[in-house]
Amino acid sequence: MISAILLAGGKSSRMGGRDKAFLELGPDKFVYRIARALLQVSDDVMVVVGKKGKDPFQRTLDGLEFEGFDLTHIRILNDQFEFENPLAGILTGFLNARRQYAAVVGCDMPLMSSSVIGDLSRRAKGYDLAIPIHEDYNIEPLCSVYHVKRAMYAGYLAIGDGKIGPKHMVSYIPNVNYVPVSLLRPLDPCLGTLTNINYPTEYEDLLVSSAARPVAIPMQLEVAAKKEG
């Protein structure tokens, strides 16, 4: 098992101020969908909410109990660093992680696949980081699996040099397994896991595309339905 850090502290300014964590896809909010996917590969999920209040997140995530998940495996944390950057949430997660490795994901990735995160966690073993890389060499630091202590040290080094941001932290990590996205396609053919929803137009496109195909039924509900039948 790994720890998992779900970053939900951003201001969602590009979304016109609507908190991306609480946007809906199908019957569920983004943060709920992603937390559910992470709980399938982690028994230590941290939802890091920046300086926001915890109560709205707690009320949303409480529904996971009805799907058979153990709510003691989820913690909601405020940032322990004063600077406003996703790196603050990442380092807060690292400080509180209970496992040697931790996945880091953003709350704007509602098509997150637990299979992809599980695959990255296997590819991280023996490395300090397993990170998807595109054909144009763009990397995905907010959908990666890190060695907690070594990545945290790299983050502090970056901050010490005045370089604050996830990609800066990655540049200080020496032992990296760069995973071509082509290796992830067998698990996620459309690479939905790596799809970020940042703008209202992207959210509208997501709703249109999801309406054209059935929304996946959570595994726990499907099993329960079969039992009742």
N, C-alpha and C positions, 0 to 999 in steps of 0.2 A: 504493500500500500504506500501511497504518497500523500503528502499534504497538498492542498489546493488553495490558491489565492485568487479570489474573484474581486476584481477592482471595480468599485461602484461609487467612487468618491468624486467623479468629475462633475463639472458644472453644466455639461451638455449644451454649451453655448451655440454650437453649430446646429443643434436641433431646435433652436429658437427658445431655449430655456426649459423645454420639456425633459424631465429626467429620463434618460435612456433606460435606466434600470427598470422603470415601471411602464415602458411601452408594452403593448400587448401583441402577441402573435397567437392566433387561435384563442383558446380559453385562458392562456397563461401569460404572465408578465415575463419580460426578458430575464430578469434576475432569477425568477423561479425556474424557468426552463434550463438555464445554464447551471444553477445549483443542483438541479436534479441530475443532469448529465455528469457533473463532477462527483456526486455521491455514489455513482456506479463504479468509480475507480479510486475513491478516497474516503477515508474515515475521519478526515480532519480538514473540513472545508471552512475557510475563513472568508467572510464577505467584508471587505475593507471599504468603509463608507466615507472616508475623508473626515470632514467636520460635521457631516449631516447627523440628524437624529437617527437613532437606531430603531425606534418603534415602528415606522412604516415598513422597514425591511423585515422586522420580526413578524409582524402581522401577515405579510405576504408569504414568508417562508414557512409559517406554521402549518400551511396546507400540505406540506410534504409528509407530515405525519400520517395523513389519511391515505397516502400512497405506499405506506409501509416503511418509510425511511426513519432512521433514528435521529431525532433532532439534537441529541447530544453531540452528534458529529458535525454540527454547524455552529460556528461562532461569528458574531457580528462585532467588528472592531472599528474604532476610530483611528485615524492616522496618529502615529506617535512622533511625527516630524512636522515642522512648521512650514516648509516650503511646499508650494502647490505644484505638484507634478506627479504623474503616475509612479515615479520612482519612490515617492514617499509611501504610497500604499504597498508597493512591492517589498520595501525594506521592513515595513510594519509587519507584513505577513511572514517574512523570513525570521524576524525576531520572535514570533509567536508560534512558528511551525513545530509540530511534534514529530515530524518525519525527516529523514535525511534529505529527501528530494521533495520539491514542490512544483506543481504546475502553476503557471501564472496566466490568467485569461482576463479579458475585458468584459464588461457587462453589455457591450454593444455587439455581441457575437451570438445571436439567438439560435443559430443553427449548429451550435457546438456539438461535436460528436464525441461521446465517451470513448469510442473505439480509437479515434485519433489520439486523444490524450493518453490512453493506455499504451498505444504504440510508441508515442514519444517518451513515455516513462521508461519503457524497455530500452529504447535507443539511448537514453541518458546514462544508463549504467556504465561505469568506467569512464565517464566524462563529467565535466563540470556543468554542461549544458547541452540539451538537444533542442535545436531550433529550426523550424522550417525555413527554407530558402527558395525563392522563386528563380525562374530562368534569367531574370534581369538582375539577380543578386540582391534583391530586396529581401530583408529578413522580417520575421514575425516575433519580436520579443514578447508580445502580449498573447502568445499562444505557444508557450514553450515550457520545458521542464528543466529546472535548475537544481544543482547541488546547493543546498541552502547556505551552508557556512562559507563555501568558496565564492558563491555569487554575492553574498552579503559583503564579504571583504572587497570584492571588485567594485561594488556599489559605493562603498566608503572611499575607495581610492579615486573613483570618478568624481565624487563630490569634493574631495580634497583638492582636486585639480580644477574645480569650478565647472565641471561638465555634468550637468544634471539632466538625466533622462535615461529611459530604459536602453536605448541603443548605445549610449555612452557606456553604461554598465557592461553591456555585452562586449564592447571593445576591450575591456580590461580582463575578460575571462580568457585564460590561455588555452584550456583544453575543451574545445567546442566540437560537437558533432553537428555539422550543418546537414540537415535532412532535406534533400530535394523534394519539392512538393509532389513530384511525379510518384514518389514512393508512398505518398499518403492517399493517392487517388483510388487504389483498390478498396480502401476503407470508406472513402468519402469522394465519390467520382466527380462531383461538382465543386469540391473543396468549399462547401458551405461553412465548414468550421472556421475558415479564415475570412469569412465575409463580415466586414464591419458595417454597421448602420450608423452613420454620422449625421446625415442630412435628412430633412423631411421628404425630399424626393426619393431618397434611397429607401426610406421606410414605406412610402407609398408603393414603390416597386415591389418591395418584399411582400406587402399585403396582397397585391395583385397576383404575384407568382404563387404565393401559398394558397390563394383561393382556387387556383387552377389545379391544385393537387391536394389529396387528403392529408390533413395534419396527422403525424404519427401518434398513435395511442400509447401512452406510457406503459411500459411492460407490466408494472404492478396492477394497473387497472385492467389490462387485457387478461391477465391471469385470473383476477377476481371475477371478471365477467364470465369466463369459462366455467369457473366453479359454481357460480349461481345458475348457469344454464344447465 
